[in-house]
Amino acid sequence: MTTQRGGARRAGLGMMLAFWVLFIGLGTWWLQGLLEERANPNAHLVDAVDGEAITLQRNAAGHFVATGRLNGRPVPMLLDTGATYVAVPEALARRLGLARQGEAWFSTANGRVRGALTTLETVSLGGFTARDVRGSIGPGLADDMVLLGMSFLGRFDIQIRGETMTLRPPADRG
């Protein structure tokens, strides 16, 4: 009888351990999803296909962040109407095989930095795609976050109201 109790106790402890491992794993997965949603509430735009207006929501930090595509590759983008070019971090530029087309100085929030100019074959956000977009390769940019500047955004009509930014195809300027 003692052997049966010992086996039942071990089985019960094993089941309790399995429960807590599963509970912590699912909780971590859920929390990670919640944090990613707060950082990039517009990640769903990466697979949009139409050219209709798209509306982005600000993230928890107050920025417009979305997942777009550079030369067909999905990347996180910070929409920056104060940036002249689409600015690509140096490490990402190497992975994408971007060609340097001359050196340049850039004025950034952190001061002047030296970088390179480049041309991006395609830049996509939501259902919008632009070809032959001027870009810059910045040595001081962190991670893989691309600054989506006016060399892309300027091709569309932009409206910012409160917590949303709406991009539309350009109005007929006929």
Buried (B, 14 or more C-beta within 10 A) or exposed (E): EEEEEEEEEEEEEEEEEEEEEEEEEEEEEEEEEEEEEEBBBBBEBBEBEEEEBBBBEBBEEEEBBBBBBBBEEEBBBBBBEEBBBBBBBBBBBEEBEBEEBEEEEBEBEEEEBEBBBBBBEBBBBBBBBBEEBBBBBBEBBEEBBBBBBBBBBEBBEEEEEEEEBBBBEEEEEE
